[in-house]
């Protein structure tokens, strides 16, 4: 049975078609710059990458391209073969602690929660509505980035601000990358043969978040009301003194929106070093660029700091630390530096094992801690698209019972 995974952004649309329950990817694609003259897309099918381009004015036209690609590459002979569609939706607020079948009520909730995800929800919604028009009888599922983190205890999600902000406006920590953290948690339960796992999961890529998993459920996480909180990232500042916003507004004459945009798109590695990609920062640092060296030190220190924080929150009872996502899966030097900083916790690296694991090497997962390390350290590739489809498949199957 064929199930479609869709991740629609403000000007982009990623997709994968899976054959379920075999979990086999039949085709994947990424449409970029929707609404711009230089719109293009890449499709991967049978190991071959194919690039095409033409102007697509909106998500409806992008969805039509998606469906045409499925037919043209003969991964489906008819759209009737698509039995369900899973959509990534960024923010579920407090209302959704799991993936749900998309109804009119869910659509209205996505619209209402746009105030908490202004950058993402318009694109998420456009993708849903465009596919509903062409596949009106196909069940569709919303898979929320925030859902997995809804098990956090109140003391970990309430901010020390006026309590009425929470009651009236929903100001609290929600957390993001939940689909990835959920996927890694489920995989580690299988690998450790243990349901009530305690983990520290480091999802570190261009965006980054760390979560503390206690007894198999999210106990704390670094991102907050929005994805801007927590770790220093590729272009995001992460946690800073909030008074900086008012100060810069007064000094520069910029608006709160302007400064917030700078914190989201011009900060982090980019703000300190001039490069947003960690590989470029590492290259510059190796050539003696002082700002790049500073950025790497700051970046790695913050990852180590949150791991140590969560180690204490979990009272030292940690089954494994897991690195995942782009930098976590491929950053050999990054992992080495972070683990070395954790030596006071009794955590130590197997340098040879660490050097062999990356997505571009023969080995993409495994244990990189030494045999005498107090806590195992793993590298494990995430698969958010598969997690989306597994949830979608389960919900669609339940409808048939």
Long-range contacts (C-beta under 8 A, 24 or more apart in sequence): 1-83, 1-393, 2-26, 2-75, 2-76, 2-81, 2-82, 2-83, 3-82, 3-83, 3-84, 3-85, 3-86, 3-389, 3-392, 3-393, 3-396, 4-82, 4-84, 4-85, 4-86, 4-131, 5-85, 5-86, 5-88, 5-385, 5-388, 5-389, 5-392, 6-66, 6-85, 6-86, 6-87, 6-88, 6-127, 6-131, 7-87, 7-88, 7-127, 7-385, 7-388, 8-59, 8-87, 8-88, 8-123, 8-124, 8-126, 8-127, 8-128, 9-120, 9-123, 9-124, 10-119, 10-120, 10-122, 10-123, 11-35, 11-36, 11-123, 12-123, 13-59, 13-62, 13-63, 13-66, 13-127, 14-385, 15-66, 16-385, 16-389, 17-70, 17-75, 17-76, 17-82, 18-385, 18-386, 18-389, 20-389, 20-393, 21-393, 23-386, 23-389, 23-390, 25-385, 26-75, 27-69, 27-70, 27-73, 27-75, 28-385, 29-66, 29-69, 31-56, 31-62, 31-65, 31-66, 34-58, 34-59, 34-61, 34-62, 41-65, 43-69, 43-73, 45-73, 45-75, 58-126, 58-130, 59-123, 59-126, 59-127, 59-129, 59-130, 60-130, 60-133, 62-130, 63-127, 63-130, 63-131, 63-134, 64-134, 67-134, 79-134, 79-135, 82-135, 82-138, 83-138, 83-139, 83-396, 84-138, 84-139, 84-140, 84-141, 84-392, 84-393, 84-395, 84-396, 85-131, 85-135, 85-138, 85-139, 85-140, 85-141, 85-392, 86-140, 86-141, 86-143, 86-388, 86-389, 86-391, 86-392, 87-124, 87-127, 87-128, 87-131, 87-140, 87-141, 87-142, 87-143, 87-388, 88-124, 88-143, 88-145, 88-179, 88-384, 88-388, 89-121, 89-124, 89-128, 89-142, 89-143, 89-144, 89-145, 90-117, 90-120, 90-121, 90-124, 90-144, 90-145, 90-146, 90-176, 91-116, 91-117, 91-120, 91-121, 91-144, 91-145, 91-146, 91-174, 92-142, 92-144, 92-145, 92-146, 92-147, 92-150, 93-146, 93-170, 93-174, 94-150, 94-170, 94-172, 96-142, 96-144, 96-146, 96-147, 96-150, 97-147, 97-150, 97-151, 98-147, 98-391, 99-141, 99-142, 99-143, 99-144, 99-147, 99-388, 99-391, 99-392, 99-395, 100-141, 100-142, 100-395, 101-139, 101-140, 101-141, 101-142, 101-395, 101-399, 102-128, 102-132, 102-139, 102-140, 102-141, 102-142, 106-142, 110-142, 116-170, 116-174, 116-225, 116-226, 117-226, 119-264, 139-395, 139-396, 139-399, 141-388, 141-391, 141-392, 141-395, 141-396, 143-179, 143-387, 143-388, 143-391, 143-392, 144-178, 145-176, 145-177, 145-178, 145-179, 146-174, 146-175, 146-176, 146-178, 147-178, 147-182, 148-175, 148-178, 148-179, 148-181, 148-182, 148-185, 148-218, 149-173, 149-174, 149-175, 149-176, 149-178, 149-181, 149-211, 149-218, 149-221, 150-218, 151-217, 151-218, 151-219, 152-218, 152-219, 152-220, 152-221, 153-219, 156-219, 156-220, 159-224, 159-225, 171-225, 172-225, 173-221, 173-223, 173-224, 173-225, 173-229, 174-223, 174-224, 174-225, 175-209, 175-211, 175-218, 175-221, 175-222, 175-223, 175-224, 176-207, 176-209, 176-223, 176-227, 177-203, 177-207, 177-209, 177-211, 177-223, 177-325, 178-218, 179-384, 179-387, 179-388, 180-324, 180-325, 180-382, 180-384, 180-387, 181-209, 181-211, 181-213, 181-218, 181-221, 182-387, 183-382, 183-383, 183-384, 183-386, 183-387, 184-322, 184-324, 184-380, 184-382, 185-213, 185-216, 186-387, 187-380, 188-319, 188-320, 188-322, 188-378, 188-380, 189-216, 191-378, 191-380, 192-319, 192-320, 194-319, 197-319, 197-320, 198-314, 198-317, 198-318, 198-319, 199-318, 199-319, 199-320, 199-321, 199-322, 200-307, 200-310, 200-311, 200-314, 200-318, 200-320, 200-321, 200-322, 201-322, 201-324, 202-303, 202-307, 202-321, 202-322, 202-323, 202-324, 202-328, 202-338, 203-324, 203-325, 203-328, 203-382, 204-231, 204-303, 204-323, 204-324, 204-325, 204-326, 204-327, 204-328, 204-331, 204-334, 205-234, 205-325, 205-326, 205-327, 205-328, 206-233, 206-234, 206-235, 206-276, 206-277, 206-326, 207-233, 207-234, 207-236, 208-232, 208-233, 208-238, 208-303, 208-325, 208-327, 210-303, 210-306, 210-307, 210-310, 211-310, 212-310, 212-313, 212-314, 214-314, 219-313, 219-314, 220-310, 220-313, 222-306, 228-260, 228-263, 228-264, 230-306, 231-302, 231-303, 231-306, 232-268, 232-269, 232-298, 232-299, 232-302, 233-268, 233-269, 234-268, 234-269, 234-270, 234-276, 234-277, 234-278, 235-264, 235-265, 235-266, 235-267, 235-268, 235-269, 235-270, 235-271, 235-276, 236-263, 236-264, 236-265, 236-267, 236-268, 237-263, 237-267, 237-268, 237-271, 238-268, 238-302, 268-299, 269-295, 269-299, 272-298, 278-327, 278-331, 278-334, 282-333, 282-334, 296-337, 299-334, 300-334, 300-337, 300-338, 300-341, 301-341, 303-338, 304-338, 304-341, 304-342, 307-338, 307-342, 308-342, 308-345, 311-345, 318-375, 319-375, 319-376, 320-375, 320-376, 320-377, 320-378, 321-347, 321-375, 321-376, 321-377, 321-378, 322-377, 322-378, 322-379, 322-380, 323-368, 323-377, 323-378, 323-379, 323-380, 324-379, 324-380, 324-381, 324-382, 325-382, 328-379, 329-357, 329-358, 329-359, 329-364, 329-379, 329-380, 329-381, 329-382, 330-358, 330-359, 330-360, 332-357, 332-358, 335-368, 335-377, 335-379, 339-368, 339-369, 339-377, 345-374, 345-375, 346-373, 346-374, 346-375, 347-373, 347-374, 347-375, 347-377, 348-372, 348-373, 349-373, 349-377, 354-379
